[in-house]
């Protein structure tokens, strides 16, 4: 386990990483081929988090003095970075068994040890946010909507608690695309769950994890936005990020993205980048989806 620690790590952080490593090793061994050591390294790579927050600020402005809610605080890294930039940040994470069941305690420990005031990580389900209407300047969610029980209801709750003039920022894998990041597999767009279980089993992966996922697609998000069209104005669904990555021929190497990075290299050598970019954009099969919307 010492592979993912360094001499600068304090004992509390060493213990935290060790607990996460054990859980990932146990729960993801039959799902993902990614080395648990790499997953832990990526989770605690603050450079990746800083890039994430840099992009958020480039899209909607400085976070200083903004009241921000993160839907799914995960291990707490995003909250820490936003707090360090002067954001009045809160996060919700349910305390429950099963996949991701220990993240509430983990995010509380990490946020507290890194200086975030107590009480900022709230034990709650995203389908029933314990906050008043119009309370936050920004409601943010990254790779969480595919793990909730009722994504449509979560979306409505996000719209409810964001202020008029405030922003909703949501990143989610597109299950109408050709790639599935949890299993690190090339995917069949709009694959029904019944066939998805068969598909992952053919690759020697545990199909039970499929039951914990919500297959969010571009068309579903468009429908959610339309349901709130009187008060919500969409700005992008992730097209700008997609074009930027394809133009730079770089999606990064976090978690399972190395597989996509290698594919991009092959497409570039074959001179197919422009054609593939046009096709994925036209058919809305790019991933991830990044909805940025402003509440009227």
N, C-alpha and C positions, 0 to 999 in steps of 0.2 A: 504493500500500500504506500510505501514511502516514495513511489515513483511520481505521485501527483502532489507531493508536498515539497517544500523547500525550507531552507534554514531560517527564513524570515517568518514562517508561519508560527503563530502562537499556539499554545496547547489547545485552546478552545476551537481554533480553526482546523487543526490536525484532526481532532475528534469529530468535528462536523463533517469533514471530508471523508473520514473513515466510515461514518454511518451512512453517508450517501452512497459511497462505493459499494458497501455490502448490499444495500437495497437495490441498487441498479444491477449489480451482478446477479442477484436473486431473481428479480422481476423481468429483466430484459434479455436474459441469456437466450431464451427461445424466441425472441422477437427481432432483435437487431444484431447484425454482425459487428457493430462498432465496439471496439475495446472499451470496457467500463472505465479504464484509466483515462482514455481520451475524453469520454463524456464528462467526467469529473473535472478534468483540466479545462474543458470548454465552458462548463458551468461557472467556474470561478475565474475565468479570464476577463478581467475588468476592461481590457482593451476592446473586446467585443461589445461589452455593455456601453462603453463610451461612444463607440461608433453608432450604436443603436440610438442613444440619446442625442448625439450630434445630428443625426438625420431627422429625428423628431423636431428638434429646434429649427433646423433648416426649412422644415415643412410648415410649421405653425408658429414659430417665433420663440423667444427666450422663455424658459420655464421659471425664472426667478419671480417670486411673489405670486405665482399661479397656484391655485388649489387643484391638486391632481389626484385622481383615483386610478389605481392600477387594478384591473380585474384579473385576479390570479397572480399574486405576488411571488409565486414560485419559491426560489431560495433567497429572495430579498435583494439581489444585486441591483436591479433597476431602481428600486426605492432608494437605496443608498446613494447611487449616482445622482438622482434627481434632487435628493435632499442636499447633497454637497453643492449643487448648483443654485441653491436658494429656493427650491420648490417646496410648497406646503403639501407634502405627499402623504397619501394613505394607500393601503393595499388590502384587498380581501383575499382570503384563502380558507377553504373549508377544512376543518379537522375531521378526517374520516379515514376509514380503513380502505384497503385496496390500492390500486395504482395511485401514486402521488399522495398517499395517505399521511406522510410525515412532513409534508412541505410547510404546513402551518407552523409547527414548532421550529422547524429549521429556519424559516424566514424571520420568525420572531427573534431567534438567537442571533442570526447574522446581522439583522438591522440594528438590534440593541448594541451589540459589540462594536458596530461601526459608527455609533453615535446618533442613530435615529431615535427620537424620543419614544418612550414606551406608549403603547396604545395605538400606534399607527398601523400595525398589522391586525386586522379585524377578522375574527372567526365568523365567516358568513358564506352563504351560497349566492352565487351571482344571479340566480333567478329571483332572489328576494333581498335586494340590497338594503341594509339598515341605515339609509341616509334620506334626507329630505329631498323634495323636488328642487331642481335647479340649484344644486349645491356646489358643483365643481366646474372649474374653467376648462378642464381637460379630463376626459375619461379615456383611458388607454388600456388596450388589451393586445398581447402578443402571443400567438400560438396557444390560445386557451379555449377558444370557441369550439374547437373540435373535441374538447374533453368535458364540456358541461352536459347537464342532463337535457336542457331545453334551450338550444341556442336562440330561437326566435324570441323567447321570453327574456333571455339575458339581454338581447339587443334592445328590447323595449325598455328594460330597466336602465340600460346605459343612456338611452335617449332621455329618460325621465330625470335622471340626476344631474345631467349636464346643463349648465346655465344657457339662457338665450345669448347668442354671440359666442358661445364656447364651442369646443371641438371634440368630436368623437374620432378616435384613432384606433383602428382594429386591423391586426394582421392575422391571417389564418391560412392554412394550407388549402389549396384548391383541389377538391376531389373530382373536379372535371378536367384535371390535368393528366399528364403522362408520368407523374412521379409521386411516390408515397414515402415521406421522410422518416416515419417511425420504423417501418420495416426496411427502409433503404432499398426499395424496389421500383423498377419502372412499372407504371400503372396503366390500367385501361380506364379512360375517362368515363365518369358516370356509372361506374361499376356498382350494381346492387350489392347489398351486404351479403346476401346468400352466396352469390358468386364470388365475392371478395374473400369469404372464408375458404372456399375451395382453391382460389388462386394462391393465397399465401401458403396454404398447406402444400401445394405443389412445389413451392420453393423451400419446403422444410421448416416453415415458421409456424409458431403457435397462433391459430386462428381466434382464440378466445379474446385477444386484445381488440379485435375488430368490434366486439360488442361494447367496448368502452368509448368508441369513436363516433363522432357525428360527421357525416359526409357533407360538409359545407361546400357549396359551389358558387360560381359567379352569379348564376341565375337566382339562387336562393337569396343571396345578399341584395341583389337588385330588387327582389320582391319585398324584402324587409324595409329597404329604404323607401320604396313606393308606398308602403303602408303608413309611413310617417312623412309623406311628401309635403304636408302642410307646414311642418315645423323643421324639416331637415333638408339641407342642401348638400348633395354629394359633390366633392371636389375631384376625387380620383378613386379608382379601384385598384391601383397599383401599377398602372401602365408606365408611369415615369420611372419607377424603380426597375421594372422589367426591361425597358429600353436601355437604361443606363448600364445594367449588368450585361446585357447582350452586346452593347457597343464596346464596353470595356473588356468583354470576354472574361469576366470575373464574377463568380457568385460566392467566392470564399471557400473555406475548407472546414467550416464548423460542422461538427457531428457528421451527418451523411452527405453533406454537400460536395465532398471530394469526388463522388461518383459523377455528379452533374458537371463539375469542373473539367473532368477528363473528357466527357462527352462533348463539351463546348470546344475543347482543343481539337477533337477529331472533326467536328463540323467546320471549324475554321480552316483546317488544312484541306478539306474537301471543297472549300469555297461555298458552303451552304448556309452560312450564318444569316444572310439577309433573307433568304427564302424561308428558313425555319422561323426566324423572328416574325416575319409577316404572317406566316401560318398560325403561330401560337397566339399572336395578338388578334387576328381576325376571328378565330374560333373561340377566343377567351379561354384558352387552355393553358395559359401561363400560370405560374405559381411562385411565390405566394400571392394571395389577394391582400391588398392594403387599402382598406376603405378609410378615407379622410372625409369627414362631413362636418358642416357647421350648422349649429342649431339657430334657426331664424329668430 
